Amino acid sequence: MIYVKRIVLDVLKPHQPNGLEFTSAIAEQSPGTLVKLTVIEVDEKTETVVIDIEGQDLRYNEITEAISNMGGTVHSIDEVEVESGQE
């Protein structure tokens, strides 16, 4: 089994929800998840942010669904760390 341990995403998000609400909603997808958001650029209606997510078994589809539900769009996956588990 493969476990996703870290994902770094380039995301376009609206100003609201704010960064704290945005990262909290992402962290809720997996217990024990650490989420860091860095604002790269601010426009009139949107922000370009880099989101660094670390955890034991991240679920990419659930993360992107949470981002989409808050009005965000994933532009790219910039980094990924995976680990193979022993079976």
LINPE-V729673 format. One record per residue. NEAR is the number of other ideal C-beta (glycine too) atoms within 8 Angstrom. D_CENTER is the distance of its C-alpha to the mean C-alpha in whole Angstrom. Layout:
BEGIN
near=NEAR d_center=D_CENTER
near=NEAR d_center=D_CENTER
END
This chain:
BEGIN
near=5 d_center=22
near=7 d_center=19
near=10 d_center=16
near=13 d_center=13
near=10 d_center=12
near=12 d_center=10
near=13 d_center=7
near=12 d_center=7
near=14 d_center=6
near=11 d_center=8
near=13 d_center=8
near=9 d_center=11
near=13 d_center=11
near=10 d_center=15
near=7 d_center=16
near=4 d_center=16
near=7 d_center=14
near=7 d_center=14
near=8 d_center=11
near=6 d_center=12
near=9 d_center=12
near=15 d_center=9
near=12 d_center=7
near=9 d_center=10
near=12 d_center=9
near=14 d_center=6
near=10 d_center=8
near=6 d_center=11
near=11 d_center=10
near=11 d_center=11
near=3 d_center=14
near=6 d_center=14
near=12 d_center=10
near=8 d_center=10
near=12 d_center=7
near=8 d_center=8
near=11 d_center=8
near=8 d_center=11
near=9 d_center=13
near=8 d_center=15
near=6 d_center=17
near=6 d_center=18
near=7 d_center=20
near=3 d_center=22
near=5 d_center=20
near=10 d_center=16
near=12 d_center=14
near=12 d_center=13
near=14 d_center=10
near=11 d_center=8
near=14 d_center=5
near=12 d_center=6
near=15 d_center=6
near=9 d_center=9
near=12 d_center=11
near=7 d_center=14
near=7 d_center=13
near=15 d_center=10
near=9 d_center=10
near=8 d_center=8
near=6 d_center=10
near=9 d_center=10
near=14 d_center=6
near=9 d_center=7
near=8 d_center=10
near=12 d_center=9
near=16 d_center=7
near=9 d_center=11
near=7 d_center=12
near=12 d_center=12
near=6 d_center=13
near=11 d_center=10
near=8 d_center=10
near=10 d_center=9
near=8 d_center=11
near=6 d_center=11
near=8 d_center=10
near=7 d_center=11
near=8 d_center=11
near=8 d_center=12
near=8 d_center=14
near=8 d_center=15
near=7 d_center=18
near=7 d_center=21
near=7 d_center=23
near=3 d_center=26
near=3 d_center=28
END
